[in-house]
Amino acid sequence: MYDNDFYKNLRKPPFLPKGKVFKTIWAVLYFLMLVSFVLVIISGEDEKILGIAAFFVQLFFNILWPLVFFKYKNIKLALWVSVLLMISVSAMVRIFFEISDLAGILQIPYLLWTIFAIYLNSAIYFLNKK
């Protein structure tokens, strides 16, 4: 699907997890996202429409990042997308907490992972800057 040589040839930062770790973490994060999203949908709270909108905004950036990084090989733009992802996830977490404490709590690992992803993306950018 994407050019694996592009990624393999990049200089990478310390603390970069192995591929299997990435897959496992994302599987857990997507499961937590699903559960918290369902909690928001079934809630009787007035803010649930805002929660649903926030979920889809962050999902847009979540889907956009690998396209920008891997398909278009634009590491710098991917870094900006990851910052927008973190901002949108932060907003979603805050809104989810207003709707359901559990829905908000379930998103904390995702927020922490996006912060870590910014570290990885920025390190790759600076290590490979020409």
Z-matrix of the N, CA and C atoms (Angstrom, degrees):
N
C 1 1.451
C 2 1.533 1 110.51
N 3 1.331 2 117.23 1 -48.74
C 4 1.451 3 121.01 2 179.03
C 5 1.519 4 108.68 3 -118.41
N 6 1.313 5 115.61 4 165.37
C 7 1.459 6 122.82 5 179.51
C 8 1.530 7 109.56 6 -75.59
N 9 1.323 8 116.54 7 99.47
C 10 1.462 9 120.85 8 -179.07
C 11 1.517 10 112.58 9 -65.03
N 12 1.331 11 117.77 10 -30.33
C 13 1.464 12 120.61 11 179.44
C 14 1.523 13 110.90 12 -63.04
N 15 1.314 14 116.93 13 -34.91
C 16 1.467 15 120.52 14 177.76
C 17 1.524 16 109.88 15 -55.75
N 18 1.315 17 116.89 16 -52.08
C 19 1.464 18 120.59 17 -177.53
C 20 1.529 19 111.65 18 -70.65
N 21 1.311 20 117.18 19 -41.82
C 22 1.472 21 120.65 20 -179.08
C 23 1.523 22 112.16 21 -60.06
N 24 1.325 23 116.40 22 -33.21
C 25 1.457 24 120.79 23 -176.05
C 26 1.528 25 113.99 24 -86.82
N 27 1.308 26 117.82 25 -3.25
C 28 1.464 27 120.61 26 178.68
C 29 1.522 28 110.61 27 -77.31
N 30 1.318 29 115.97 28 145.86
C 31 1.462 30 120.40 29 170.05
C 32 1.524 31 106.43 30 -76.55
N 33 1.336 32 115.74 31 135.03
C 34 1.464 33 120.27 32 -172.98
C 35 1.521 34 111.32 33 -119.18
N 36 1.327 35 115.80 34 152.18
C 37 1.464 36 120.21 35 -177.36
C 38 1.523 37 112.57 36 -80.41
N 39 1.337 38 114.92 37 165.74
C 40 1.470 39 118.13 38 172.05
C 41 1.525 40 109.48 39 -64.27
N 42 1.267 41 117.02 40 159.03
C 43 1.470 42 124.28 41 177.81
C 44 1.524 43 113.35 42 71.01
N 45 1.326 44 116.93 43 16.07
C 46 1.463 45 119.83 44 175.92
C 47 1.523 46 108.30 45 -76.12
N 48 1.340 47 117.71 46 118.19
C 49 1.474 48 119.71 47 179.67
C 50 1.526 49 111.74 48 -67.34
N 51 1.312 50 115.66 49 155.25
C 52 1.468 51 121.92 50 175.08
C 53 1.528 52 109.41 51 -68.50
N 54 1.326 53 115.79 52 161.82
C 55 1.463 54 121.57 53 -177.86
C 56 1.516 55 114.16 54 -56.08
N 57 1.331 56 116.82 55 -41.17
C 58 1.461 57 120.32 56 -179.57
C 59 1.530 58 110.85 57 -65.68
N 60 1.311 59 116.75 58 -34.17
C 61 1.465 60 120.82 59 178.43
C 62 1.530 61 109.33 60 -65.38
N 63 1.338 62 116.38 61 -44.03
C 64 1.464 63 120.42 62 177.47
C 65 1.526 64 110.82 63 -56.60
N 66 1.323 65 115.52 64 -47.89
C 67 1.468 66 119.82 65 -178.05
C 68 1.523 67 111.29 66 -61.85
N 69 1.311 68 117.07 67 -42.35
C 70 1.466 69 120.94 68 -179.75
C 71 1.520 70 110.87 69 -66.18
N 72 1.321 71 116.04 70 -46.04
C 73 1.468 72 119.70 71 -179.92
C 74 1.519 73 110.29 72 -61.01
N 75 1.314 74 117.53 73 -45.93
C 76 1.467 75 119.33 74 -179.50
C 77 1.529 76 111.97 75 -64.86
N 78 1.303 77 117.56 76 -35.94
C 79 1.468 78 119.71 77 177.07
C 80 1.527 79 109.88 78 -61.43
N 81 1.322 80 116.63 79 -44.84
C 82 1.473 81 120.66 80 178.69
C 83 1.529 82 110.27 81 -65.25
N 84 1.326 83 117.03 82 -44.99
C 85 1.469 84 120.08 83 -179.17
C 86 1.523 85 112.06 84 -62.49
N 87 1.329 86 117.25 85 -42.29
C 88 1.469 87 119.28 86 178.55
C 89 1.528 88 111.43 87 -66.06
N 90 1.315 89 117.20 88 -35.39
C 91 1.468 90 119.59 89 175.68
C 92 1.527 91 110.07 90 -63.99
N 93 1.327 92 117.32 91 -45.83
C 94 1.466 93 120.75 92 178.59
C 95 1.528 94 111.12 93 -63.63
N 96 1.322 95 116.41 94 -37.88
C 97 1.468 96 120.23 95 176.90
C 98 1.519 97 110.59 96 -61.66
N 99 1.317 98 116.09 97 -43.94
C 100 1.461 99 120.83 98 -179.98
C 101 1.519 100 111.22 99 -62.66
N 102 1.320 101 116.60 100 -48.26
C 103 1.465 102 120.07 101 -178.66
C 104 1.524 103 110.58 102 -61.22
N 105 1.318 104 117.11 103 -46.43
C 106 1.464 105 119.08 104 -178.87
C 107 1.529 106 111.32 105 -66.91
N 108 1.327 107 117.06 106 -36.52
C 109 1.467 108 120.42 107 177.51
C 110 1.528 109 110.90 108 -63.04
N 111 1.323 110 116.62 109 -42.27
C 112 1.474 111 120.65 110 177.02
C 113 1.525 112 110.11 111 -63.00
N 114 1.322 113 117.66 112 -41.58
C 115 1.469 114 120.53 113 177.21
C 116 1.521 115 111.28 114 -58.93
N 117 1.309 116 116.65 115 -39.23
C 118 1.463 117 120.70 116 177.84
C 119 1.522 118 110.34 117 -67.71
N 120 1.312 119 116.74 118 -45.46
C 121 1.473 120 120.49 119 -178.16
C 122 1.525 121 111.62 120 -61.20
N 123 1.329 122 117.19 121 -42.40
C 124 1.472 123 119.04 122 -175.74
C 125 1.529 124 112.83 123 -83.62
N 126 1.324 125 116.66 124 -4.87
C 127 1.465 126 118.64 125 179.67
C 128 1.527 127 109.96 126 -70.17
N 129 1.303 128 115.06 127 155.85
C 130 1.456 129 120.05 128 176.83
C 131 1.515 130 112.21 129 -94.85
N 132 1.331 131 116.82 130 11.00
C 133 1.458 132 121.86 131 -175.86
C 134 1.528 133 111.85 132 -74.23
N 135 1.323 134 115.24 133 144.55
C 136 1.462 135 120.74 134 177.95
C 137 1.532 136 112.26 135 -65.31
N 138 1.334 137 116.68 136 -29.46
C 139 1.459 138 121.49 137 -177.37
C 140 1.528 139 113.31 138 -76.05
N 141 1.330 140 117.75 139 -1.12
C 142 1.468 141 118.01 140 -174.15
C 143 1.527 142 112.37 141 -63.00
N 144 1.323 143 119.04 142 -30.01
C 145 1.467 144 120.86 143 177.42
C 146 1.532 145 109.25 144 -64.76
N 147 1.328 146 116.34 145 -41.13
C 148 1.456 147 120.39 146 176.76
C 149 1.528 148 110.49 147 -65.38
N 150 1.320 149 117.62 148 -38.54
C 151 1.458 150 121.93 149 177.00
C 152 1.517 151 112.09 150 -63.47
N 153 1.315 152 116.18 151 -42.29
C 154 1.470 153 120.61 152 178.61
C 155 1.529 154 109.83 153 -64.45
N 156 1.333 155 116.46 154 -43.60
C 157 1.467 156 120.40 155 178.44
C 158 1.524 157 110.51 156 -61.82
N 159 1.332 158 117.26 157 -44.10
C 160 1.465 159 121.28 158 179.65
C 161 1.524 160 110.60 159 -61.97
N 162 1.326 161 116.35 160 -38.61
C 163 1.463 162 120.29 161 178.60
C 164 1.523 163 110.57 162 -60.52
N 165 1.341 164 117.06 163 -44.78
C 166 1.464 165 119.46 164 -177.51
C 167 1.526 166 112.65 165 -73.76
N 168 1.317 167 117.48 166 -28.42
C 169 1.473 168 119.39 167 175.19
C 170 1.524 169 109.72 168 -64.97
N 171 1.339 170 117.11 169 -49.15
C 172 1.463 171 118.62 170 179.64
C 173 1.522 172 111.30 171 -65.46
N 174 1.325 173 117.04 172 -33.93
C 175 1.459 174 120.48 173 178.87
C 176 1.536 175 110.87 174 -64.23
N 177 1.329 176 116.32 175 -36.32
C 178 1.462 177 121.02 176 176.40
C 179 1.529 178 110.34 177 -58.19
N 180 1.341 179 117.00 178 -49.42
C 181 1.464 180 120.51 179 -179.98
C 182 1.518 181 111.20 180 -68.12
N 183 1.333 182 116.97 181 -33.12
C 184 1.462 183 122.31 182 177.76
C 185 1.528 184 110.14 183 -62.24
N 186 1.308 185 116.92 184 -40.95
C 187 1.468 186 122.03 185 179.42
C 188 1.526 187 110.99 186 -76.76
N 189 1.323 188 116.54 187 -34.33
C 190 1.465 189 121.23 188 -177.47
C 191 1.524 190 112.46 189 -68.08
N 192 1.338 191 117.10 190 -37.85
C 193 1.460 192 119.86 191 -173.65
C 194 1.531 193 113.86 192 -55.58
N 195 1.339 194 120.44 193 -53.03
C 196 1.473 195 117.81 194 -178.40
C 197 1.528 196 113.15 195 -64.51
N 198 1.319 197 116.76 196 -28.82
C 199 1.470 198 118.80 197 176.69
C 200 1.522 199 110.31 198 -65.05
N 201 1.324 200 116.15 199 -47.27
C 202 1.463 201 120.45 200 -178.66
C 203 1.528 202 110.72 201 -66.33
N 204 1.327 203 116.80 202 -44.10
C 205 1.459 204 120.57 203 -176.00
C 206 1.528 205 112.24 204 -73.95
N 207 1.312 206 117.48 205 -54.54
C 208 1.463 207 120.98 206 -172.39
C 209 1.526 208 113.61 207 -87.04
N 210 1.315 209 117.65 208 -44.54
C 211 1.464 210 119.14 209 -176.67
C 212 1.528 211 111.57 210 -76.91
N 213 1.343 212 115.65 211 -48.41
C 214 1.464 213 119.19 212 -176.93
C 215 1.528 214 112.92 213 -93.48
N 216 1.332 215 117.15 214 -7.22
C 217 1.469 216 123.74 215 175.07
C 218 1.518 217 112.14 216 55.44
N 219 1.320 218 116.04 217 37.05
C 220 1.458 219 121.20 218 179.62
C 221 1.530 220 108.19 219 -106.99
N 222 1.307 221 115.52 220 88.76
C 223 1.467 222 121.23 221 -173.87
C 224 1.520 223 111.35 222 -65.97
N 225 1.330 224 116.89 223 -39.76
C 226 1.463 225 120.42 224 -178.86
C 227 1.528 226 111.19 225 -65.66
N 228 1.325 227 117.48 226 -46.01
C 229 1.463 228 120.02 227 177.97
C 230 1.525 229 110.53 228 -65.22
N 231 1.326 230 116.92 229 -37.18
C 232 1.469 231 120.40 230 177.07
C 233 1.524 232 110.66 231 -61.21
N 234 1.326 233 117.07 232 -35.30
C 235 1.462 234 120.36 233 176.65
C 236 1.525 235 110.23 234 -62.33
N 237 1.309 236 117.10 235 -43.82
C 238 1.474 237 120.08 236 177.64
C 239 1.526 238 111.02 237 -64.65
N 240 1.314 239 116.62 238 -38.47
C 241 1.471 240 119.95 239 176.82
C 242 1.526 241 109.88 240 -62.95
N 243 1.329 242 117.24 241 -40.15
C 244 1.468 243 119.97 242 179.62
C 245 1.528 244 111.32 243 -65.85
N 246 1.320 245 117.43 244 -34.11
C 247 1.470 246 120.30 245 175.79
C 248 1.529 247 109.62 246 -67.13
N 249 1.322 248 116.87 247 -43.38
C 250 1.470 249 120.19 248 176.84
C 251 1.528 250 110.73 249 -63.61
N 252 1.318 251 116.47 250 -36.08
C 253 1.465 252 120.30 251 176.22
C 254 1.522 253 110.06 252 -62.68
N 255 1.324 254 117.34 253 -45.67
C 256 1.462 255 120.00 254 -179.86
C 257 1.531 256 111.35 255 -62.80
N 258 1.318 257 116.78 256 -41.03
C 259 1.467 258 120.49 257 178.22
C 260 1.523 259 110.31 258 -63.22
N 261 1.328 260 116.65 259 -44.63
C 262 1.464 261 119.75 260 -178.88
C 263 1.525 262 111.71 261 -69.36
N 264 1.330 263 117.84 262 -35.89
C 265 1.468 264 120.61 263 176.48
C 266 1.532 265 109.31 264 -67.12
N 267 1.333 266 117.48 265 -41.26
C 268 1.469 267 120.76 266 177.38
C 269 1.522 268 111.22 267 -58.87
N 270 1.329 269 116.41 268 -44.78
C 271 1.468 270 120.46 269 178.13
C 272 1.529 271 110.52 270 -63.48
N 273 1.326 272 116.33 271 -42.19
C 274 1.459 273 120.17 272 179.47
C 275 1.524 274 110.94 273 -62.53
N 276 1.322 275 117.38 274 -43.22
C 277 1.462 276 120.83 275 179.72
C 278 1.533 277 110.01 276 -60.14
N 279 1.319 278 116.29 277 -45.73
C 280 1.468 279 119.98 278 179.51
C 281 1.530 280 111.11 279 -60.27
N 282 1.309 281 116.74 280 -44.66
C 283 1.473 282 121.26 281 179.81
C 284 1.526 283 110.35 282 -66.78
N 285 1.327 284 116.90 283 -42.69
C 286 1.466 285 120.17 284 179.10
C 287 1.522 286 111.09 285 -60.89
N 288 1.333 287 117.56 286 -38.85
C 289 1.460 288 120.48 287 177.74
C 290 1.522 289 111.44 288 -62.31
N 291 1.320 290 117.00 289 -34.19
C 292 1.467 291 120.30 290 177.91
C 293 1.526 292 111.08 291 -67.59
N 294 1.304 293 116.69 292 -27.20
C 295 1.461 294 121.82 293 -177.84
C 296 1.525 295 111.37 294 -90.68
N 297 1.336 296 115.86 295 -45.45
C 298 1.464 297 121.42 296 -176.73
C 299 1.522 298 108.65 297 -155.03
N 300 1.312 299 116.54 298 123.88
C 301 1.464 300 119.46 299 177.84
C 302 1.525 301 110.94 300 -57.34
N 303 1.325 302 116.86 301 -42.59
C 304 1.460 303 120.27 302 -179.41
C 305 1.530 304 111.27 303 -63.38
N 306 1.324 305 117.44 304 -42.19
C 307 1.468 306 120.39 305 178.74
C 308 1.524 307 110.42 306 -60.92
N 309 1.315 308 117.24 307 -39.70
C 310 1.462 309 120.72 308 177.71
C 311 1.512 310 112.21 309 -68.03
N 312 1.317 311 116.47 310 -45.10
C 313 1.470 312 121.19 311 -179.80
C 314 1.527 313 110.84 312 -60.50
N 315 1.318 314 116.98 313 -40.21
C 316 1.466 315 120.65 314 -178.83
C 317 1.528 316 112.84 315 -65.20
N 318 1.330 317 117.54 316 -17.35
C 319 1.458 318 121.59 317 -179.94
C 320 1.529 319 113.68 318 -92.93
N 321 1.326 320 117.27 319 -9.76
C 322 1.464 321 120.47 320 -179.30
C 323 1.539 322 112.22 321 -59.04
N 324 1.336 323 119.35 322 -44.02
C 325 1.479 324 117.64 323 177.28
C 326 1.529 325 112.96 324 -59.80
N 327 1.314 326 116.97 325 -36.48
C 328 1.463 327 121.50 326 178.78
C 329 1.527 328 110.15 327 -64.99
N 330 1.313 329 116.67 328 -43.55
C 331 1.461 330 120.59 329 178.14
C 332 1.532 331 110.26 330 -61.76
N 333 1.315 332 116.66 331 -45.34
C 334 1.467 333 120.23 332 178.83
C 335 1.529 334 111.23 333 -62.49
N 336 1.322 335 116.56 334 -39.09
C 337 1.462 336 120.78 335 179.18
C 338 1.529 337 110.76 336 -65.95
N 339 1.328 338 117.96 337 -38.35
C 340 1.469 339 119.42 338 179.08
C 341 1.534 340 110.56 339 -65.91
N 342 1.322 341 116.89 340 -34.98
C 343 1.469 342 120.14 341 176.57
C 344 1.536 343 109.50 342 -65.56
N 345 1.316 344 116.31 343 -43.02
C 346 1.463 345 120.58 344 176.89
C 347 1.535 346 110.24 345 -63.71
N 348 1.310 347 117.14 346 -38.40
C 349 1.468 348 121.33 347 179.37
C 350 1.528 349 111.16 348 -63.58
N 351 1.322 350 116.98 349 -34.40
C 352 1.467 351 119.89 350 176.50
C 353 1.529 352 109.54 351 -64.99
N 354 1.331 353 116.57 352 -41.79
C 355 1.472 354 119.79 353 175.10
C 356 1.530 355 109.96 354 -57.22
N 357 1.328 356 117.49 355 -49.77
C 358 1.466 357 121.09 356 -177.99
C 359 1.520 358 111.08 357 -61.51
N 360 1.332 359 116.66 358 -47.50
C 361 1.458 360 121.06 359 -177.46
C 362 1.528 361 110.81 360 -64.24
N 363 1.331 362 116.82 361 -44.36
C 364 1.471 363 119.06 362 -179.13
C 365 1.529 364 110.74 363 -67.32
N 366 1.325 365 117.29 364 -38.90
C 367 1.464 366 119.96 365 178.21
C 368 1.526 367 110.86 366 -63.77
N 369 1.317 368 116.88 367 -43.28
C 370 1.471 369 120.02 368 177.88
C 371 1.517 370 110.38 369 -62.89
N 372 1.322 371 115.96 370 -39.93
C 373 1.482 372 119.33 371 178.07
C 374 1.526 373 110.62 372 -60.47
N 375 1.326 374 117.15 373 -51.58
C 376 1.462 375 120.10 374 -176.11
C 377 1.535 376 112.49 375 -70.63
N 378 1.311 377 117.73 376 -33.59
C 379 1.459 378 120.21 377 178.04
C 380 1.533 379 113.05 378 -70.14
N 381 1.323 380 116.06 379 -23.84
C 382 1.465 381 120.53 380 -176.07
C 383 1.516 382 113.06 381 -113.89
N 384 1.313 383 116.78 382 9.19
C 385 1.464 384 121.98 383 -179.59
C 386 1.529 385 108.52 384 -67.11
N 387 1.295 386 115.29 385 134.50
C 388 1.486 387 118.97 386 -178.34
C 389 1.496 388 111.10 387 -103.57
